[in-house]
Amino acid sequence: LLGLAFTQTLTAIFALGISFFRWLACHHWWVWRTEGKLTRELVVFWIVLLLGSAAGVLVAQQAGVLNRVQVVVRQLSRGDLSTATAGRQPVYKITWEMIKEDPVFGKGLNSFGQDFYFARADTVSGRRAKLVNQPGAFRQVHNEYLQVWEELGIAGLLALLGVFVIPIAYAFRAMR
C-alpha cells in the first residue's frame, strides 16, 4: 500500500490511512491484553509512532502525495470529480447510461470496449463528454463493479459480490 500511495493513487492513500489506524487500534488492544501494565510499552510505542509519522509526512511531502490529496480535496469541495477520478468521471456516466439500457442481463462478456465506442459516438451524453486523450484507455471502465454490471447484468454483479461475501461469511462463522 505504501508503494501505491507514492504513485499518488487515491484509493491506495485512503487504504493506507485506514490500514494504519486499524493497526494502531489492534496494537493497542494486543499490548493491553498481553501486558496488562501499559505505561512503559505504550510510551515507547508512542515515541516510535510519532517519529515514524513525522518521517512519513516528510517523505509524503517530498513525493507530492500531500499536494495530490490537497488538490483533490479542493476540487471535491467545488464539485469537480475529474481529478479525483483521474479523468474517468465521463466514462462512469456513459457506462451508467449503458447499464440502464440492459440492467438485468447485460450485453455480454468482454463487450464493453465496442459498446462504449458506440455509446459514446451515438448518444448526446457521449458527444458532450470530455474524455482524457489516452488511446485505448476506454476498453475498460476502470471500475470493476460498473463493468461487470454493464457486461453481465445484475446476475453477474451479484455473482461477483457473492465471491467476496461468501468467504467473509465463512470466516466470521468460523471465528464465532
C-alpha positions, 0 to 999 in steps of 0.5 A: 500500500505504501508503494501505491500511495507514492504513485499518488493513487487515491484509493491506495492513500485512503487504504493506507490511512485506514490500514494504519489506524486499524493497526494502531487500534489492534496494537493497542488492544494486543499490548493491553491484553498481553501486558496488562501494565501499559505505561512503559510499552505504550510510551515507547510505542508512542515515541516510535509512532510519532517519529515514524509519522513525522518521517512519513509526512516528510517523505509524503511531502517530498513525493507530492502525495500531500499536494495530490490529496490537497488538490483533490480535496479542493476540487471535491469541495467545488464539485469537480470529480475529474481529478479525483477520478483521474479523468474517468468521471465521463466514462462512469456516466456513459457506462451508467447510461449503458447499464440502464439500457440492459440492467438485468442481463447485460450485453455480454462478456468482454463487450464493453470496449465496442459498446462504449465506442458506440455509446459514446459516438451515438448518444448526446451524453457521449458527444458532450463528454470530455474524455482524457486523450489516452488511446485505448484507455476506454476498453475498460471502465476502470471500475470493476463493479460498473463493468461487470454490471454493464457486461453481465447484468445484475446476475453477474454483479451479484455473482461477483459480490457473492465471491467476496461475501461468501468467504467473509461469511465463512470466516466470521462463522468460523471465528464465532 
